[in-house]
Amino acid sequence: MSTVSRTVGRRRGAPRIEPLNPPGWRRGYRQMRSMRWLRIGMGVKRYVVGIMAGTVLVGLAIAMVLATVYRTVDFPESTSAAVGAVTLQWIAHPGREIIVGTIGFCIMAGSVFLLFRSVISVVIAPGEDVAEMVYRGRLLRRGPQVVSIGGGTGQGVLLRGLKERTANITAVVTVADDGGSSGRLRKEFQLMPPGDLRNCLASLADSEALMTKLLDYRFRRGDGLQGHSLGNLLIAAMRDIAGGVERGVEGLSEVLRIHGSVTPSTASDVHLAAEMVDGTTVIGESRIGSSRRRIHRVYLHPSRVVVNDDAVSAILAADLIVIGPGSVY
Protein backbone atom coordinates (compact mmCIF):
# COMPACT_ATOMS: atom_id res chain seq x y z
CA MET A 1 0.00 0.00 0.00
CA SER A 2 1.53 3.25 -1.06
CA THR A 3 1.87 6.26 1.19
CA VAL A 4 -0.87 8.81 0.58
CA SER A 5 -0.08 12.51 0.72
CA ARG A 6 -1.93 15.80 0.11
CA THR A 7 0.95 17.82 -1.26
CA VAL A 8 -0.27 17.84 -4.87
CA GLY A 9 -0.51 21.41 -6.17
CA ARG A 10 0.98 23.00 -3.01
CA ARG A 11 1.62 26.70 -3.49
CA ARG A 12 4.90 28.32 -2.61
CA GLY A 13 4.97 29.30 1.04
CA ALA A 14 1.98 27.17 1.93
CA PRO A 15 2.40 25.03 5.03
CA ARG A 16 3.53 21.50 4.32
CA ILE A 17 0.91 18.87 4.96
CA GLU A 18 2.27 15.67 6.40
CA PRO A 19 1.44 12.36 4.71
CA LEU A 20 -1.75 10.66 5.82
CA ASN A 21 0.27 7.49 6.37
CA PRO A 22 3.30 8.56 8.43
CA PRO A 23 6.51 6.53 8.52
CA GLY A 24 6.13 3.38 10.55
CA TRP A 25 2.39 3.17 10.06
CA ARG A 26 2.64 -0.43 8.87
CA ARG A 27 4.35 -1.49 12.09
CA GLY A 28 1.74 0.37 14.15
CA TYR A 29 -1.09 -1.25 12.21
CA ARG A 30 0.32 -4.73 12.79
CA GLN A 31 0.69 -3.98 16.50
CA MET A 32 -2.88 -2.72 16.63
CA ARG A 33 -4.13 -5.90 14.94
CA SER A 34 -2.15 -8.03 17.40
CA MET A 35 -3.70 -6.20 20.35
CA ARG A 36 -7.17 -7.20 19.19
CA TRP A 37 -6.50 -10.68 20.57
CA LEU A 38 -6.67 -9.08 24.04
CA ARG A 39 -10.20 -7.71 23.60
CA ILE A 40 -12.84 -8.74 26.14
CA GLY A 41 -14.81 -11.76 25.02
CA MET A 42 -12.16 -13.28 22.78
CA GLY A 43 -11.63 -16.25 25.12
CA VAL A 44 -7.88 -16.17 24.44
CA LYS A 45 -6.29 -14.41 27.41
CA ARG A 46 -7.31 -17.09 29.93
CA TYR A 47 -5.63 -19.82 27.90
CA VAL A 48 -2.50 -17.76 27.36
CA VAL A 49 -2.29 -17.23 31.12
CA GLY A 50 -2.88 -20.96 31.64
CA ILE A 51 -0.04 -21.86 29.26
CA MET A 52 2.30 -19.45 31.03
CA ALA A 53 1.33 -20.72 34.48
CA GLY A 54 1.78 -24.34 33.40
CA THR A 55 5.17 -23.56 31.87
CA VAL A 56 6.29 -21.80 35.04
CA LEU A 57 5.23 -24.74 37.21
CA VAL A 58 7.04 -27.22 34.97
CA GLY A 59 10.11 -24.98 35.09
CA LEU A 60 9.96 -24.81 38.88
CA ALA A 61 9.69 -28.58 39.12
CA ILE A 62 12.73 -29.04 36.88
CA ALA A 63 14.61 -26.41 38.88
CA MET A 64 13.85 -28.23 42.13
CA VAL A 65 15.13 -31.49 40.69
CA LEU A 66 18.30 -29.87 39.41
CA ALA A 67 18.88 -28.07 42.72
CA THR A 68 18.51 -31.35 44.61
CA VAL A 69 20.92 -33.11 42.26
CA TYR A 70 23.41 -30.22 42.44
CA ARG A 71 23.40 -30.29 46.27
CA THR A 72 23.46 -34.05 46.80
CA VAL A 73 25.65 -35.35 43.97
CA ASP A 74 29.43 -34.99 44.13
CA PHE A 75 30.55 -34.19 40.61
CA PRO A 76 34.10 -35.11 39.56
CA GLU A 77 36.48 -32.21 39.17
CA SER A 78 36.55 -32.82 35.40
CA THR A 79 32.83 -32.11 35.09
CA SER A 80 32.29 -29.59 37.90
CA ALA A 81 33.51 -26.72 35.72
CA ALA A 82 31.12 -27.70 32.93
CA VAL A 83 28.21 -28.01 35.37
CA GLY A 84 28.99 -24.59 36.81
CA ALA A 85 29.10 -23.05 33.35
CA VAL A 86 25.78 -24.65 32.28
CA THR A 87 24.03 -23.49 35.48
CA LEU A 88 25.47 -19.97 35.06
CA GLN A 89 27.26 -20.07 38.41
CA TRP A 90 29.62 -17.41 37.09
CA ILE A 91 26.73 -14.88 37.03
CA ALA A 92 25.60 -13.34 40.30
CA HIS A 93 22.02 -13.54 41.58
CA PRO A 94 19.45 -12.46 40.36
CA GLY A 95 21.12 -11.93 36.98
CA ARG A 96 21.16 -15.63 36.09
CA GLU A 97 17.43 -15.98 36.91
CA ILE A 98 16.56 -12.97 34.74
CA ILE A 99 18.57 -14.29 31.79
CA VAL A 100 17.12 -17.81 31.98
CA GLY A 101 13.59 -16.50 32.49
CA THR A 102 13.84 -14.12 29.51
CA ILE A 103 15.16 -16.84 27.21
CA GLY A 104 12.47 -19.26 28.37
CA PHE A 105 9.67 -16.72 27.88
CA CYS A 106 10.86 -15.89 24.35
CA ILE A 107 11.04 -19.56 23.40
CA MET A 108 7.58 -20.22 24.87
CA ALA A 109 5.92 -17.20 23.21
CA GLY A 110 7.55 -17.90 19.86
CA SER A 111 6.59 -21.56 19.93
CA VAL A 112 2.97 -20.80 20.81
CA PHE A 113 2.77 -18.22 18.05
CA LEU A 114 4.27 -20.51 15.42
CA LEU A 115 2.05 -23.41 16.51
CA PHE A 116 -1.02 -21.19 16.32
CA ARG A 117 -0.07 -19.88 12.89
CA SER A 118 0.67 -23.39 11.62
CA VAL A 119 -2.76 -24.68 12.68
CA ILE A 120 -4.66 -21.61 11.51
CA SER A 121 -3.01 -21.67 8.07
CA VAL A 122 -4.63 -25.06 7.44
CA VAL A 123 -8.22 -24.12 8.35
CA ILE A 124 -8.35 -20.41 7.40
CA ALA A 125 -8.02 -19.03 3.89
CA PRO A 126 -5.02 -16.73 3.24
CA GLY A 127 -5.70 -13.05 3.83
CA GLU A 128 -8.54 -13.55 6.32
CA ASP A 129 -8.38 -11.67 9.62
CA VAL A 130 -8.36 -14.46 12.19
CA ALA A 131 -8.75 -12.16 15.20
CA GLU A 132 -11.76 -10.45 13.69
CA MET A 133 -13.31 -13.80 12.73
CA VAL A 134 -12.91 -15.16 16.28
CA TYR A 135 -14.26 -11.96 17.84
CA ARG A 136 -17.28 -11.79 15.53
CA GLY A 137 -17.98 -15.49 15.96
CA ARG A 138 -18.02 -15.27 19.75
CA LEU A 139 -20.00 -12.03 19.70
CA LEU A 140 -22.62 -13.38 17.28
CA ARG A 141 -23.06 -16.59 19.29
CA ARG A 142 -24.11 -14.43 22.25
CA GLY A 143 -26.76 -12.68 20.18
CA PRO A 144 -30.53 -13.05 20.67
CA GLN A 145 -32.51 -16.06 19.50
CA VAL A 146 -34.26 -14.90 16.33
CA VAL A 147 -36.86 -16.74 14.25
CA SER A 148 -37.61 -15.50 10.77
CA ILE A 149 -40.77 -16.78 9.09
CA GLY A 150 -41.29 -16.31 5.38
CA GLY A 151 -40.26 -17.28 1.88
CA GLY A 152 -39.43 -15.88 -1.51
CA THR A 153 -36.57 -13.49 -2.13
CA GLY A 154 -37.60 -11.29 0.79
CA GLN A 155 -36.66 -13.94 3.34
CA GLY A 156 -33.13 -14.13 1.95
CA VAL A 157 -32.68 -10.35 2.07
CA LEU A 158 -33.87 -10.28 5.67
CA LEU A 159 -31.50 -13.06 6.71
CA ARG A 160 -28.49 -11.26 5.20
CA GLY A 161 -29.11 -8.41 7.62
CA LEU A 162 -29.94 -10.55 10.65
CA LYS A 163 -26.76 -12.65 10.42
CA GLU A 164 -24.69 -9.49 10.99
CA ARG A 165 -26.23 -9.20 14.48
CA THR A 166 -26.60 -12.79 15.70
CA ALA A 167 -25.72 -16.35 14.79
CA ASN A 168 -28.75 -17.74 16.63
CA ILE A 169 -31.11 -17.56 13.68
CA THR A 170 -33.76 -20.07 12.67
CA ALA A 171 -35.32 -19.51 9.27
CA VAL A 172 -38.76 -21.11 9.10
CA VAL A 173 -39.41 -21.42 5.38
CA THR A 174 -42.73 -21.75 3.55
CA VAL A 175 -43.05 -24.78 1.26
CA ALA A 176 -45.91 -23.97 -1.10
CA ASP A 177 -43.83 -23.11 -4.18
CA ASP A 178 -44.81 -25.06 -7.27
CA GLY A 179 -43.14 -23.23 -10.15
CA GLY A 180 -39.89 -23.57 -12.07
CA SER A 181 -37.27 -26.04 -10.92
CA SER A 182 -38.95 -26.50 -7.52
CA GLY A 183 -42.23 -27.45 -9.17
CA ARG A 184 -40.58 -29.99 -11.45
CA LEU A 185 -38.70 -31.65 -8.59
CA ARG A 186 -41.86 -31.64 -6.53
CA LYS A 187 -43.76 -33.53 -9.21
CA GLU A 188 -41.00 -35.90 -10.33
CA PHE A 189 -39.47 -36.82 -6.95
CA GLN A 190 -42.31 -36.00 -4.52
CA LEU A 191 -39.82 -33.56 -3.01
CA MET A 192 -40.67 -30.64 -0.79
CA PRO A 193 -40.11 -27.51 -2.95
CA PRO A 194 -36.43 -26.65 -2.30
CA GLY A 195 -36.23 -23.17 -3.89
CA ASP A 196 -36.87 -21.05 -0.80
CA LEU A 197 -34.78 -23.40 1.35
CA ARG A 198 -31.92 -22.89 -1.11
CA ASN A 199 -32.24 -19.08 -0.94
CA CYS A 200 -32.07 -19.11 2.87
CA LEU A 201 -29.05 -21.43 2.94
CA ALA A 202 -27.20 -19.16 0.52
CA SER A 203 -28.08 -16.03 2.53
CA LEU A 204 -26.77 -17.50 5.79
CA ALA A 205 -23.59 -19.00 4.32
CA ASP A 206 -20.10 -17.66 5.10
CA SER A 207 -19.16 -16.85 1.50
CA GLU A 208 -22.55 -15.42 0.70
CA ALA A 209 -21.86 -13.91 -2.73
CA LEU A 210 -20.01 -16.94 -4.09
CA MET A 211 -22.42 -19.42 -2.52
CA THR A 212 -25.42 -17.58 -3.96
CA LYS A 213 -23.94 -17.77 -7.45
CA LEU A 214 -23.18 -21.47 -6.99
CA LEU A 215 -26.54 -22.53 -5.55
CA ASP A 216 -28.56 -20.33 -7.94
CA TYR A 217 -26.71 -21.58 -11.02
CA ARG A 218 -29.19 -22.97 -13.56
CA PHE A 219 -28.25 -25.47 -16.21
CA ARG A 220 -28.90 -24.05 -19.66
CA ARG A 221 -28.84 -27.34 -21.51
CA GLY A 222 -28.92 -31.05 -20.94
CA ASP A 223 -31.77 -33.52 -21.12
CA GLY A 224 -33.53 -33.34 -17.76
CA LEU A 225 -31.08 -30.80 -16.32
CA GLN A 226 -32.07 -27.70 -18.26
CA GLY A 227 -33.77 -25.15 -16.00
CA HIS A 228 -32.78 -26.84 -12.75
CA SER A 229 -30.67 -24.92 -10.22
CA LEU A 230 -27.68 -26.62 -8.65
CA GLY A 231 -28.88 -25.82 -5.12
CA ASN A 232 -32.20 -27.55 -5.70
CA LEU A 233 -30.44 -30.66 -6.97
CA LEU A 234 -28.12 -30.66 -3.94
CA ILE A 235 -31.10 -30.55 -1.58
CA ALA A 236 -32.73 -33.38 -3.51
CA ALA A 237 -29.54 -35.45 -3.25
CA MET A 238 -29.13 -34.71 0.47
CA ARG A 239 -32.76 -35.73 1.03
CA ASP A 240 -31.98 -39.19 -0.32
CA ILE A 241 -28.65 -39.42 1.53
CA ALA A 242 -29.94 -38.28 4.92
CA GLY A 243 -33.36 -39.90 4.69
CA GLY A 244 -35.49 -36.75 4.72
CA VAL A 245 -35.55 -33.11 3.67
CA GLU A 246 -35.09 -31.77 7.20
CA ARG A 247 -32.03 -33.91 7.86
CA GLY A 248 -30.76 -33.21 4.36
CA VAL A 249 -30.96 -29.45 4.92
CA GLU A 250 -29.10 -29.87 8.24
CA GLY A 251 -26.32 -31.75 6.47
CA LEU A 252 -26.07 -29.14 3.74
CA SER A 253 -25.99 -26.42 6.41
CA GLU A 254 -22.89 -28.04 7.92
CA VAL A 255 -21.22 -28.19 4.51
CA LEU A 256 -21.95 -24.52 3.81
CA ARG A 257 -21.08 -23.42 7.40
CA ILE A 258 -24.17 -21.26 7.68
CA HIS A 259 -24.87 -18.88 10.57
CA GLY A 260 -28.01 -20.37 12.08
CA SER A 261 -30.38 -23.04 10.85
CA VAL A 262 -33.00 -23.46 8.14
CA THR A 263 -36.11 -25.55 8.65
CA PRO A 264 -39.29 -26.01 6.58
CA SER A 265 -42.54 -24.91 8.19
CA THR A 266 -44.12 -28.32 7.54
CA ALA A 267 -43.30 -31.65 6.01
CA SER A 268 -46.81 -31.96 4.56
CA ASP A 269 -47.55 -31.60 0.86
CA VAL A 270 -49.25 -28.18 0.82
CA HIS A 271 -50.28 -25.81 -1.95
CA LEU A 272 -51.25 -22.17 -1.99
CA ALA A 273 -54.88 -21.65 -3.01
CA ALA A 274 -56.83 -18.52 -3.83
CA GLU A 275 -60.53 -17.85 -3.88
CA MET A 276 -61.32 -15.24 -6.51
CA VAL A 277 -63.91 -12.51 -6.33
CA ASP A 278 -65.97 -14.27 -9.01
CA GLY A 279 -66.15 -17.40 -6.81
CA THR A 280 -63.62 -19.54 -8.68
CA THR A 281 -60.69 -21.23 -6.94
CA VAL A 282 -57.13 -21.40 -8.24
CA ILE A 283 -54.69 -23.86 -6.65
CA GLY A 284 -50.95 -23.39 -7.09
CA GLU A 285 -48.69 -20.42 -6.40
CA SER A 286 -47.56 -20.16 -10.03
CA ARG A 287 -51.14 -20.28 -11.31
CA ILE A 288 -52.29 -17.61 -8.88
CA GLY A 289 -49.51 -15.31 -10.01
CA SER A 290 -50.41 -15.73 -13.67
CA SER A 291 -54.14 -15.29 -13.11
CA ARG A 292 -55.59 -11.84 -13.88
CA ARG A 293 -58.68 -12.26 -11.74
CA ARG A 294 -59.05 -10.38 -8.45
CA ILE A 295 -58.30 -12.35 -5.31
CA HIS A 296 -60.80 -12.53 -2.48
CA ARG A 297 -58.72 -14.60 -0.03
CA VAL A 298 -55.63 -16.82 0.02
CA TYR A 299 -55.28 -20.00 2.06
CA LEU A 300 -53.39 -23.28 2.30
CA HIS A 301 -54.66 -26.43 0.65
CA PRO A 302 -55.22 -28.65 2.54
CA SER A 303 -56.14 -26.30 5.36
CA ARG A 304 -54.98 -28.62 8.15
CA VAL A 305 -51.28 -29.52 8.05
CA VAL A 306 -48.81 -30.82 10.65
CA VAL A 307 -46.32 -28.15 11.66
CA ASN A 308 -42.62 -28.99 11.90
CA ASP A 309 -41.57 -29.72 15.51
CA ASP A 310 -38.22 -27.95 15.03
CA ALA A 311 -40.06 -24.81 13.92
CA VAL A 312 -42.31 -24.90 17.00
CA SER A 313 -39.34 -25.37 19.35
CA ALA A 314 -37.47 -22.45 17.74
CA ILE A 315 -40.51 -20.16 18.02
CA LEU A 316 -41.05 -21.02 21.69
CA ALA A 317 -37.39 -20.30 22.51
CA ALA A 318 -37.15 -17.12 20.42
CA ASP A 319 -36.37 -13.66 21.79
CA LEU A 320 -37.55 -12.10 18.54
CA ILE A 321 -39.91 -13.38 15.84
CA VAL A 322 -39.78 -11.68 12.46
CA ILE A 323 -42.43 -12.34 9.82
CA GLY A 324 -40.54 -11.35 6.72
CA PRO A 325 -41.79 -10.21 3.34
CA GLY A 326 -42.28 -12.60 0.46
CA SER A 327 -40.71 -11.14 -2.66
CA VAL A 328 -38.96 -7.77 -2.62
CA TYR A 329 -39.60 -5.65 -5.68
C-alpha positions in Angstrom: 0.0 0.0 0.0 1.5 3.2 -1.1 1.9 6.3 1.2 -0.9 8.8 0.6 -0.1 12.5 0.7 -1.9 15.8 0.1 1.0 17.8 -1.3 -0.3 17.8 -4.9 -0.5 21.4 -6.2 1.0 23.0 -3.0 1.6 26.7 -3.5 4.9 28.3 -2.6 5.0 29.3 1.0 2.0 27.2 1.9 2.4 25.0 5.0 3.5 21.5 4.3 0.9 18.9 5.0 2.3 15.7 6.4 1.4 12.4 4.7 -1.7 10.7 5.8 0.3 7.5 6.4 3.3 8.6 8.4 6.5 6.5 8.5 6.1 3.4 10.6 2.4 3.2 10.1 2.6 -0.4 8.9 4.3 -1.5 12.1 1.7 0.4 14.1 -1.1 -1.3 12.2 0.3 -4.7 12.8 0.7 -4.0 16.5 -2.9 -2.7 16.6 -4.1 -5.9 14.9 -2.2 -8.0 17.4 -3.7 -6.2 20.4 -7.2 -7.2 19.2 -6.5 -10.7 20.6 -6.7 -9.1 24.0 -10.2 -7.7 23.6 -12.8 -8.7 26.1 -14.8 -11.8 25.0 -12.2 -13.3 22.8 -11.6 -16.2 25.1 -7.9 -16.2 24.4 -6.3 -14.4 27.4 -7.3 -17.1 29.9 -5.6 -19.8 27.9 -2.5 -17.8 27.4 -2.3 -17.2 31.1 -2.9 -21.0 31.6 0.0 -21.9 29.3 2.3 -19.4 31.0 1.3 -20.7 34.5 1.8 -24.3 33.4 5.2 -23.6 31.9 6.3 -21.8 35.0 5.2 -24.7 37.2 7.0 -27.2 35.0 10.1 -25.0 35.1 10.0 -24.8 38.9 9.7 -28.6 39.1 12.7 -29.0 36.9 14.6 -26.4 38.9 13.8 -28.2 42.1 15.1 -31.5 40.7 18.3 -29.9 39.4 18.9 -28.1 42.7 18.5 -31.3 44.6 20.9 -33.1 42.3 23.4 -30.2 42.4 23.4 -30.3 46.3 23.5 -34.0 46.8 25.7 -35.4 44.0 29.4 -35.0 44.1 30.6 -34.2 40.6 34.1 -35.1 39.6 36.5 -32.2 39.2 36.5 -32.8 35.4 32.8 -32.1 35.1 32.3 -29.6 37.9 33.5 -26.7 35.7 31.1 -27.7 32.9 28.2 -28.0 35.4 29.0 -24.6 36.8 29.1 -23.0 33.3 25.8 -24.6 32.3 24.0 -23.5 35.5 25.5 -20.0 35.1 27.3 -20.1 38.4 29.6 -17.4 37.1 26.7 -14.9 37.0 25.6 -13.3 40.3 22.0 -13.5 41.6 19.5 -12.5 40.4 21.1 -11.9 37.0 21.2 -15.6 36.1 17.4 -16.0 36.9 16.6 -13.0 34.7 18.6 -14.3 31.8 17.1 -17.8 32.0 13.6 -16.5 32.5 13.8 -14.1 29.5 15.2 -16.8 27.2 12.5 -19.3 28.4 9.7 -16.7 27.9 10.9 -15.9 24.3 11.0 -19.6 23.4 7.6 -20.2 24.9 5.9 -17.2 23.2 7.6 -17.9 19.9 6.6 -21.6 19.9 3.0 -20.8 20.8 2.8 -18.2 18.0 4.3 -20.5 15.4 2.1 -23.4 16.5 -1.0 -21.2 16.3 -0.1 -19.9 12.9 0.7 -23.4 11.6 -2.8 -24.7 12.7 -4.7 -21.6 11.5 -3.0 -21.7 8.1 -4.6 -25.1 7.4 -8.2 -24.1 8.4 -8.3 -20.4 7.4 -8.0 -19.0 3.9 -5.0 -16.7 3.2 -5.7 -13.1 3.8 -8.5 -13.5 6.3 -8.4 -11.7 9.6 -8.4 -14.5 12.2 -8.7 -12.2 15.2 -11.8 -10.5 13.7 -13.3 -13.8 12.7 -12.9 -15.2 16.3 -14.3 -12.0 17.8 -17.3 -11.8 15.5 -18.0 -15.5 16.0 -18.0 -15.3 19.7 -20.0 -12.0 19.7 -22.6 -13.4 17.3 -23.1 -16.6 19.3 -24.1 -14.4 22.3 -26.8 -12.7 20.2 -30.5 -13.0 20.7 -32.5 -16.1 19.5 -34.3 -14.9 16.3 -36.9 -16.7 14.3 -37.6 -15.5 10.8 -40.8 -16.8 9.1 -41.3 -16.3 5.4 -40.3 -17.3 1.9 -39.4 -15.9 -1.5 -36.6 -13.5 -2.1 -37.6 -11.3 0.8 -36.7 -13.9 3.3 -33.1 -14.1 1.9 -32.7 -10.3 2.1 -33.9 -10.3 5.7 -31.5 -13.1 6.7 -28.5 -11.3 5.2 -29.1 -8.4 7.6 -29.9 -10.5 10.7 -26.8 -12.7 10.4 -24.7 -9.5 11.0 -26.2 -9.2 14.5 -26.6 -12.8 15.7 -25.7 -16.3 14.8 -28.7 -17.7 16.6 -31.1 -17.6 13.7 -33.8 -20.1 12.7 -35.3 -19.5 9.3 -38.8 -21.1 9.1 -39.4 -21.4 5.4 -42.7 -21.7 3.6 -43.0 -24.8 1.3 -45.9 -24.0 -1.1 -43.8 -23.1 -4.2 -44.8 -25.1 -7.3 -43.1 -23.2 -10.2 -39.9 -23.6 -12.1 -37.3 -26.0 -10.9 -38.9 -26.5 -7.5 -42.2 -27.5 -9.2 -40.6 -30.0 -11.4 -38.7 -31.7 -8.6 -41.9 -31.6 -6.5 -43.8 -33.5 -9.2 -41.0 -35.9 -10.3 -39.5 -36.8 -6.9 -42.3 -36.0 -4.5 -39.8 -33.6 -3.0 -40.7 -30.6 -0.8 -40.1 -27.5 -3.0 -36.4 -26.6 -2.3 -36.2 -23.2 -3.9 -36.9 -21.1 -0.8 -34.8 -23.4 1.3 -31.9 -22.9 -1.1 -32.2 -19.1 -0.9 -32.1 -19.1 2.9 -29.1 -21.4 2.9 -27.2 -19.2 0.5 -28.1 -16.0 2.5 -26.8 -17.5 5.8 -23.6 -19.0 4.3 -20.1 -17.7 5.1 -19.2 -16.9 1.5 -22.5 -15.4 0.7 -21.9 -13.9 -2.7 -20.0 -16.9 -4.1 -22.4 -19.4 -2.5 -25.4 -17.6 -4.0 -23.9 -17.8 -7.5 -23.2 -21.5 -7.0 -26.5 -22.5 -5.6 -28.6 -20.3 -7.9 -26.7 -21.6 -11.0 -29.2 -23.0 -13.6 -28.2 -25.5 -16.2 -28.9 -24.0 -19.7 -28.8 -27.3 -21.5 -28.9 -31.1 -20.9 -31.8 -33.5 -21.1 -33.5 -33.3 -17.8 -31.1 -30.8 -16.3 -32.1 -27.7 -18.3 -33.8 -25.1 -16.0 -32.8 -26.8 -12.7 -30.7 -24.9 -10.2 -27.7 -26.6 -8.6 -28.9 -25.8 -5.1 -32.2 -27.6 -5.7 -30.4 -30.7 -7.0 -28.1 -30.7 -3.9 -31.1 -30.5 -1.6 -32.7 -33.4 -3.5 -29.5 -35.4 -3.3 -29.1 -34.7 0.5 -32.8 -35.7 1.0 -32.0 -39.2 -0.3 -28.6 -39.4 1.5 -29.9 -38.3 4.9 -33.4 -39.9 4.7 -35.5 -36.7 4.7 -35.5 -33.1 3.7 -35.1 -31.8 7.2 -32.0 -33.9 7.9 -30.8 -33.2 4.4 -31.0 -29.4 4.9 -29.1 -29.9 8.2 -26.3 -31.8 6.5 -26.1 -29.1 3.7 -26.0 -26.4 6.4 -22.9 -28.0 7.9 -21.2 -28.2 4.5 -21.9 -24.5 3.8 -21.1 -23.4 7.4 -24.2 -21.3 7.7 -24.9 -18.9 10.6 -28.0 -20.4 12.1 -30.4 -23.0 10.9 -33.0 -23.5 8.1 -36.1 -25.6 8.6 -39.3 -26.0 6.6 -42.5 -24.9 8.2 -44.1 -28.3 7.5 -43.3 -31.6 6.0 -46.8 -32.0 4.6 -47.6 -31.6 0.9 -49.2 -28.2 0.8 -50.3 -25.8 -2.0 -51.3 -22.2 -2.0 -54.9 -21.7 -3.0 -56.8 -18.5 -3.8 -60.5 -17.8 -3.9 -61.3 -15.2 -6.5 -63.9 -12.5 -6.3 -66.0 -14.3 -9.0 -66.2 -17.4 -6.8 -63.6 -19.5 -8.7 -60.7 -21.2 -6.9 -57.1 -21.4 -8.2 -54.7 -23.9 -6.6 -51.0 -23.4 -7.1 -48.7 -20.4 -6.4 -47.6 -20.2 -10.0 -51.1 -20.3 -11.3 -52.3 -17.6 -8.9 -49.5 -15.3 -10.0 -50.4 -15.7 -13.7 -54.1 -15.3 -13.1 -55.6 -11.8 -13.9 -58.7 -12.3 -11.7 -59.1 -10.4 -8.5 -58.3 -12.4 -5.3 -60.8 -12.5 -2.5 -58.7 -14.6 0.0 -55.6 -16.8 0.0 -55.3 -20.0 2.1 -53.4 -23.3 2.3 -54.7 -26.4 0.7 -55.2 -28.6 2.5 -56.1 -26.3 5.4 -55.0 -28.6 8.2 -51.3 -29.5 8.0 -48.8 -30.8 10.6 -46.3 -28.2 11.7 -42.6 -29.0 11.9 -41.6 -29.7 15.5 -38.2 -27.9 15.0 -40.1 -24.8 13.9 -42.3 -24.9 17.0 -39.3 -25.4 19.3 -37.5 -22.5 17.7 -40.5 -20.2 18.0 -41.1 -21.0 21.7 -37.4 -20.3 22.5 -37.1 -17.1 20.4 -36.4 -13.7 21.8 -37.6 -12.1 18.5 -39.9 -13.4 15.8 -39.8 -11.7 12.5 -42.4 -12.3 9.8 -40.5 -11.3 6.7 -41.8 -10.2 3.3 -42.3 -12.6 0.5 -40.7 -11.1 -2.7 -39.0 -7.8 -2.6 -39.6 -5.6 -5.7 
